[in-house]
Amino acid sequence: MDDKKLSPDWPQERIAELIETIKESADKLAADRTSRGDLKILSRTLRELRYAFKVFSPYRHSRKVTVFGSARTPPSEPSYRQAEAFGRAMSGHGWFVITGAASGIMEAAHIGAGREQSMGLNILLPFEQSVNRIIAGDRKLVYMKYFFTRKLMFVKESDAFCLMPGGFGTLDEGLEVLTLMQTGKHDMMPIVLLDQPGGDYWTVFDQFVRRQLLARGMIGPDDLSLYRLTDRVDEATAEILRFYRVYHSMRYVHSNLVFRLRRPPSESLMTEINARFRDILTDGEFTVGEALPEERDESDLASLPRLIFRFNRHDYGRLRQLIDCINSDEG
């Protein structure tokens, strides 16, 4: 699991050490004779992230899905209604819905989720990014100047991603999420490409990925497992909920990758896993165990059973397939 869900009982001395490191870095900026322009970027970045962390902190243990999509989609479009239906479906399962807080797809997803289950990360632009009426003035809304800090927050705070039709910004956000998953720079999470009913926006994208990236050897066949394509809200919702059916979260502990599970895998499933996924191990085999001593800073997860193995940190598409296999276990 990433640091967004660290337990409150994380040692205070370690927190103090990190704050001291930040102060030392700031002091070194003066010694480096850092330019005023660079200092302005750093100052604004730190202020933006500090405030965003503060806003999201009370909701760290609640599941959240980020919805990406065009700000230009009018309410008359099927994609708008699809986003509204998706937001309603996810909030109905207790999930928060995060968007860029603007109009179009973002507004629709917030309408569906309702104000109480909506969170927003609005980018300050000179055009088309006014805050939608659902999230305007809400305590769960953050304004950000930089795209990179905004994208960091989307990725850091989310447990799932739903991409709907959109422009350059949507593609940028979606491809960044896929890149982070493919390279192991982010914990594995479900990514759904949700089209309007009968639409071809994401079908064409999927064809491009297969015909250009896969066919030219720029990605591997297993990388296609990192996302799911559908034009049905019920399938998109089920895909996200199914991802956390048995699997809960992950964390690296030295050379081990630890999957926290909601229940221990059956004997037959362990036999299947060790046979099907041996190729992603550096050595040893998959074993079931309890929380490792190094996980004591997450006492709220201590009771969950663990799947422990030495992952090669390369085949992330296969890692996603492993999670699907775990979730298919009937117990």
C-alpha positions in Angstrom: 0.0 0.0 0.0 1.3 3.5 -0.7 1.9 6.1 2.0 -1.6 7.7 1.6 -3.0 5.2 4.1 -0.3 5.2 6.8 -1.7 4.4 10.2 -2.0 7.2 12.7 0.3 5.3 15.0 3.2 5.7 12.6 6.2 6.5 14.9 6.3 10.3 15.6 10.1 10.4 15.6 10.1 9.2 12.0 7.6 12.0 11.1 9.8 14.5 12.8 12.8 13.2 10.8 11.0 13.7 7.5 9.9 17.2 8.4 13.5 18.0 9.4 14.7 16.7 6.0 12.2 19.1 4.3 13.6 22.0 6.3 17.2 21.0 5.4 16.3 20.9 1.7 14.8 24.3 2.0 17.9 25.7 3.7 20.1 24.3 0.9 18.1 26.2 -1.7 19.6 29.4 -0.3 23.1 28.0 -0.4 22.5 26.8 -4.0 21.5 30.4 -4.9 18.3 29.1 -6.4 16.6 31.5 -8.8 13.5 33.4 -7.7 11.5 31.7 -10.4 12.5 28.2 -9.3 11.7 29.1 -5.6 8.2 30.3 -6.6 7.5 26.9 -8.2 8.7 25.1 -5.2 6.9 27.3 -2.8 3.6 27.1 -4.6 4.0 23.3 -5.1 4.6 22.8 -1.3 1.6 25.0 -0.4 -0.7 23.3 -2.8 0.2 19.8 -1.7 0.1 20.6 2.0 -3.4 22.0 1.7 -4.5 19.1 -0.5 -3.2 16.6 2.0 -5.1 18.3 4.7 -8.4 18.2 2.8 -8.0 14.5 1.8 -6.7 13.3 5.2 -10.1 12.7 6.9 -11.1 10.5 4.0 -7.9 8.4 3.7 -9.6 5.1 4.7 -12.6 5.6 2.3 -12.5 4.1 -1.1 -12.4 6.6 -4.0 -12.7 6.4 -7.7 -11.4 9.1 -10.0 -13.4 9.9 -13.1 -11.6 11.5 -16.1 -13.5 13.0 -19.0 -14.2 16.0 -21.1 -15.3 19.3 -19.6 -17.0 20.1 -22.9 -19.6 17.3 -22.9 -23.1 18.8 -22.8 -25.9 17.3 -20.7 -27.6 16.2 -23.9 -24.8 13.8 -24.8 -25.1 10.0 -23.9 -21.6 10.2 -22.3 -22.9 12.8 -19.8 -25.7 10.5 -18.8 -23.3 7.6 -18.6 -21.0 9.5 -16.2 -24.0 10.5 -14.1 -25.1 6.9 -13.9 -21.6 5.7 -13.0 -21.2 8.3 -10.2 -24.6 7.2 -8.8 -23.6 3.5 -8.9 -20.3 4.0 -7.2 -21.6 6.3 -4.5 -24.4 3.7 -3.9 -21.6 1.3 -2.9 -20.2 3.9 -0.5 -17.4 5.2 -2.7 -16.3 8.8 -3.1 -16.1 10.1 -6.6 -13.2 12.4 -7.4 -13.1 14.6 -10.6 -11.5 17.7 -11.9 -14.6 19.5 -10.5 -15.4 21.3 -13.8 -18.3 20.9 -16.2 -19.1 18.2 -18.6 -18.2 14.6 -17.6 -16.9 15.9 -14.3 -20.1 17.6 -13.4 -22.2 14.6 -14.5 -20.2 12.2 -12.3 -20.7 14.6 -9.3 -24.4 14.9 -10.0 -24.7 11.1 -9.8 -22.5 10.8 -6.7 -24.2 13.7 -4.9 -22.4 16.5 -3.0 -21.6 14.4 0.1 -19.8 11.7 -1.9 -18.0 14.1 -4.3 -14.5 15.4 -4.1 -12.8 17.8 -6.5 -9.4 18.9 -7.7 -9.9 21.9 -9.8 -7.2 23.3 -12.1 -6.9 27.1 -12.4 -7.2 27.9 -16.1 -8.2 31.1 -17.9 -11.0 29.2 -19.6 -13.5 26.3 -19.3 -12.6 25.1 -15.8 -15.2 26.9 -13.6 -16.3 24.7 -10.7 -19.5 22.8 -11.2 -22.5 23.6 -9.0 -22.4 20.3 -7.1 -19.0 20.7 -5.6 -18.7 24.5 -5.5 -18.0 25.8 -2.0 -17.6 22.3 -0.6 -14.9 21.5 2.0 -13.8 18.6 -0.2 -12.8 20.8 -3.1 -9.1 21.9 -3.8 -7.9 24.5 -6.3 -4.6 23.8 -7.9 -2.3 25.8 -10.2 -0.1 23.1 -11.6 -1.2 20.0 -13.5 1.5 17.9 -12.1 0.4 18.5 -8.5 -3.2 17.8 -9.5 -2.3 14.6 -11.2 -0.2 13.5 -8.2 -3.3 14.0 -6.0 -5.6 12.1 -8.4 -3.3 9.1 -8.4 -2.2 9.2 -4.8 -5.7 9.4 -3.3 -7.6 7.1 -5.7 -8.4 3.4 -5.4 -9.7 3.0 -9.0 -9.9 5.0 -12.2 -12.7 5.4 -14.7 -11.8 7.1 -18.0 -14.6 8.5 -20.2 -14.4 10.2 -23.6 -12.3 13.4 -23.4 -9.7 15.5 -25.0 -5.9 15.9 -24.6 -6.2 16.2 -20.8 -8.2 13.0 -20.4 -5.7 11.1 -22.6 -2.8 12.6 -20.7 -4.3 11.6 -17.3 -5.2 8.1 -18.5 -1.9 7.4 -20.2 0.0 8.5 -17.1 -2.1 6.2 -14.9 -1.4 3.3 -17.3 2.3 4.2 -17.3 2.5 4.2 -13.5 0.9 0.8 -13.3 3.0 -0.7 -16.1 6.2 0.4 -14.5 5.3 -0.4 -10.9 5.4 3.2 -9.8 2.0 2.9 -8.3 0.2 0.1 -6.5 -2.0 -2.0 -8.8 -5.5 -0.6 -9.2 -8.4 -1.1 -11.5 -8.6 1.1 -14.7 -11.9 1.1 -16.6 -12.4 2.7 -20.0 -16.1 3.5 -20.0 -17.7 4.5 -23.3 -21.2 5.8 -24.0 -23.6 2.9 -24.9 -22.5 1.6 -28.4 -19.7 4.2 -28.5 -16.4 3.6 -30.2 -14.1 6.2 -28.5 -12.3 3.7 -26.3 -12.6 0.9 -28.9 -10.6 2.9 -31.3 -8.1 3.6 -28.6 -7.8 -0.1 -27.8 -7.3 -0.8 -31.5 -4.5 1.7 -31.7 -2.8 0.1 -28.6 -3.0 -3.3 -30.1 -2.2 -2.4 -33.7 0.6 0.1 -33.0 2.0 -0.5 -29.5 1.6 -4.2 -29.1 2.3 -5.1 -32.8 5.5 -3.1 -32.7 6.7 -4.7 -29.5 6.4 -1.4 -27.5 4.3 -3.1 -24.9 3.7 -6.8 -24.0 0.6 -8.8 -24.4 0.1 -8.9 -20.6 0.0 -5.1 -20.5 -3.5 -5.3 -22.0 -4.6 -6.7 -18.6 -4.0 -3.3 -17.0 -7.3 -1.9 -18.3 -10.8 -3.0 -19.0 -13.0 -1.7 -21.9 -16.8 -1.5 -21.6 -19.8 0.6 -22.6 -22.0 -0.5 -19.6 -22.1 1.2 -16.2 -22.9 -2.1 -14.4 -19.9 -3.8 -15.9 -17.6 -0.8 -15.1 -18.9 -0.8 -11.5 -18.6 -4.6 -11.1 -15.0 -4.5 -12.5 -13.9 -2.0 -9.8 -15.8 -3.7 -6.9 -14.5 -7.2 -8.0 -10.9 -6.0 -7.8 -11.3 -5.5 -4.0 -13.5 -8.6 -3.5 -10.6 -10.7 -1.9 -7.6 -8.5 -2.6 -7.2 -5.6 -0.3 -3.9 -3.9 -0.8 -0.2 -4.4 -1.4 3.1 -3.4 0.1 6.8 -4.2 -0.5 8.7 -5.4 2.5 12.4 -5.7 1.6 12.6 -8.3 -1.2 9.0 -9.5 -0.6 5.8 -8.3 -2.1 2.9 -8.6 0.3 -0.7 -8.9 -0.7 -3.1 -8.2 2.1 -6.3 -10.2 1.5 -9.8 -10.2 3.0 -9.6 -14.0 3.5 -6.9 -16.6 3.1 -6.8 -18.4 -0.3 -8.0 -21.9 -0.5 -5.6 -24.8 -0.8 -6.6 -25.4 -4.4 -6.1 -21.8 -5.3 -2.6 -21.8 -3.8 -1.7 -24.8 -5.9 -3.1 -23.0 -9.0 -1.2 -19.8 -8.2 2.1 -21.5 -7.7 1.7 -23.3 -11.0 0.4 -20.4 -13.1 2.4 -17.5 -11.8 5.8 -19.0 -11.0 7.2 -17.0 -13.9 6.9 -13.7 -12.0 9.0 -14.9 -9.0 12.7 -14.3 -8.6 12.9 -17.3 -6.4 10.9 -19.4 -3.8 7.2 -19.8 -4.1 3.9 -18.1 -3.0 3.2 -18.6 0.7 0.4 -17.6 3.0 1.3 -15.8 6.3 0.5 -13.2 8.8 1.5 -9.5 8.9 5.2 -9.1 8.8 7.0 -7.2 11.7 7.8 -4.4 9.3 4.1 -3.7 8.8 3.5 -2.8 12.4 2.9 0.8 11.4 -0.4 -0.3 9.9 -2.0 -1.9 12.9 -5.5 -1.5 11.4 -4.5 -4.1 8.7 -2.7 -6.5 11.1 -5.5 -9.1 11.1 -5.6 -9.6 7.3 -4.0 -12.7 5.9 -1.1 -12.2 3.6 0.1 -13.7 0.3 3.9 -13.3 0.4 6.2 -13.7 -2.6 9.3 -12.4 -4.3 8.1 -10.5 -7.3 10.4 -9.8 -10.2 9.2 -6.1 -10.3 8.9 -6.4 -14.1 5.7 -8.2 -15.2 3.0 -5.9 -13.8 0.4 -7.1 -16.3 0.9 -10.6 -14.9 0.6 -9.1 -11.4 -2.8 -7.8 -12.4 -3.7 -11.2 -13.7 -2.7 -12.7 -10.3 -5.0 -10.3 -8.5 -7.9 -11.4 -10.8 -7.1 -15.0 -10.1 -7.2 -14.3 -6.3 -10.5 -12.5 -6.6 -12.0 -15.5 -8.5 -11.6 -17.7 -5.5 -14.9 -18.9 -4.1 -13.3 -19.8 -0.8 
